[in-house]
Amino acid sequence: MKNIRRALLISLGLLFGGARSDFVYKTFHDTTGIIFRGDAVTSSCANASKFAYGDRHSPNQEVFDHITTPNEFSESTTLVQRFEIETNPHGMTNDGHAYIGHRDYFQKEPLKECPVRVRLTPSEPGKRSSMWHLQGIEVASGFECGFRFQITDLSRACNYVKDRNFGLKQYKACNVHGGDGFAFVVQDDTSGTGALGEGGKDMGFGGMRNSLSVAFDTWYNPESGDLFMDHVSVHASGPKGVNAADESTQIGVARPHPLADGELHVARIRYFPEIKYDLIPYFTATTSLLQYIQDFEEGRRMGTLAVFVDNNTVPLLAMPINLNIAMRLREGTAFVGFTASTGNTWEKHDILAWYCCEEPPCLHSETIGMDHHEKHLDERNVDYHQQSRKHAVHTRTVTDDSTAADPSHVER
């Protein structure tokens, strides 16, 4: 009866134009159901016009002659110093001595045609963006969202120092290290899918209300209590507070992880509507989390938030939290999406694939290269409204008695 009722609701939603909450974007050749704000566009890497797609599409930006870069100049009786930020760091290897913070390994965006991706920010200074799925999803009773991302084309900062004594010596030190990062955000801000927060160090989510953000931070802001290296952190400020990418809203200890190295990375955000005791070894918390660790009526009990990055079985971090207290949720739903920003240093923040579902584990985790170690064969793994139920059903072939007892032996 439950299955019939759910099928009826889905049919009614389709009949009256309702959007489906579960979704998957294997690439972004189709952006139906996505709202872009700020500087977010799609890109297919290559510079040819034939690859243009959609109303907001940008070709690969290999040369940035139009950018006015911030420069600083100072002099004293003995030295002349000039500080410049350059837009094409590639090719710099042994250019003098690299100063602290330099990345030893980084990559350019591919110049050939690639599957259409969402470019949250170009590699330019002072950009910010947000991207939301048009239909909110139910998050209070558990959800999962996964995505593949890539950060490339970092800016380079160089410091030139010249000895004024007859100009005999000139020193040069450079640092390739872009900023600022991006975030996966769950929100029910008053602006809805029009929400776009502050840029720079706030990564596009600072200033949002009624939100929870998983920040993928690539820039060191010592005044914000940041880690010196790339890291992932979780931020929330409650239903009435204003979110920010600093210690005031950080609810767990940040975990270091390589992010802006040009490599392809995968991430998975999972909220369980109960305490997952097997994840306790990975729990992290700050004093800001304490207000969200409590039960709130029957059916709105405390859950577990887990963030997996490049590892599908071991979370980078996890924490006990009750989303019903951390956010004011209308019927348990919220909008999900991404924000990003650049400041005085910059890089490309790209999302290559994305899925979300309300009844994990999600069938389409395989879309982003995260194949679940949990292999459930019930109907929750079958229909995410993006394909025919008939073709997604697992059928089992029994070959002998040894495989008959093993549910892992299945064919698609």
C-alpha positions, 0 to 999 in steps of 0.5 A: 500500500505504501508503494502504491501511495508513493507511485500515486503521489509521483504521478500526481506531481508529474501531472500537475507539473511538480518537480521530483526531489531525487535527482542525478546529473551525470554531466550538466548537458541538461541543467533542467531544475537548476538555478544559477546565481552570480557568476555560475555558468556551464563550461565544456573546457574547449574554446570552440563556439560549437561547444557552447551550451545553454544560456550561461556558458563560458569557454575555457579561459586560457589567457586573462589579458582583460584582468586588472591584477592587484599590485603593490609597490613600496620602497625604502632607502635600501630596497624597492619592492613590487608585489604582483598577482599573475594569472597564468602560473603554469611553467613556474618551477624553479623561479627563484625561491617559492615563499610559504604556502606555495603548492608543489603540485597543481594543474590547468583545466583541460583544453580539449572538449570535456563533458559539460560541467558547472563552473561556479567561478572562473579563475578571476578575482572577486567572483562569487556564485550559487547554484540550487536545485529548484525543488527542495528535498526532504532532509530531516528524515535522512538524505544523501548528496554526492558530487565530483569536483575539480579545482584548477588554474590557480593564480600566482603571487610574486614578490620582487625585491631590488637592492638600491645599491647600484641595482646589483641584486634582485630577488624574486619569490613566488607562490602558486595558491588560489582561493577561496573555495566552495561549499555544499549548502543546505538552506531555507534562507528567506531568498530561497533559490535566489540566495547568494552570500558574501564572497572572498573568505565567506565562499558565497555562503557567508550571510545566509540564514537558516543554513548548514554548509560543508566548506571546501576551503583552499585559502588560509585566513588566520583571522578566521581560525583556518587551518593552513592547508586545504581543509573541510569544515562544517558551519551552521548558525541556527534558524535565526543566526547568520552563517559565516566561514569562520570559527563563530559558526564552525561546529566541528574541527576542520579536517585537512585534505588536498582539494585544489591540486587539479585532480578529480575528487569525489565527496558524499554528504550523508545525514542519518536520522539516528546516531550511527555508533559505528561512526563515533571514532570519526566524530568531531565537535566544537562548543558551537555544536552543543546547542544542536545535540538534543532530541526535539519531540518524537520523530525529530530526534538527533541524527548523524552528519557524515562527510566522505571525501575520496573515500566511500567507507571512512568519513573525513569527519562526522558529528552528532546533530539534530537538523530540526534544531540547527535549521527551521525546516518546513515539513522537513525540506530544504534547498540544496546546492553549492556556493563559491567565491574568489578574492585577491587570489583565484581559481576555477571551482568546477562541479562535474556531476551531482546527485541527491536522494531522500532515501539513502543509499542512493543508486546513483552514487556510481555516477560520481565514482563512489560505489557504495559498500552497502549493497541493498537490493530493496526498492529504495535502490531502484527508482530515482525518477530519472530512468525506467524502473524496469531497467534499474532492477537488479536480477539475481542469477544463482549458479551454485549453492555457494553463491545462493547464500551470498547476496553480493552475487548479482547481475544488472 
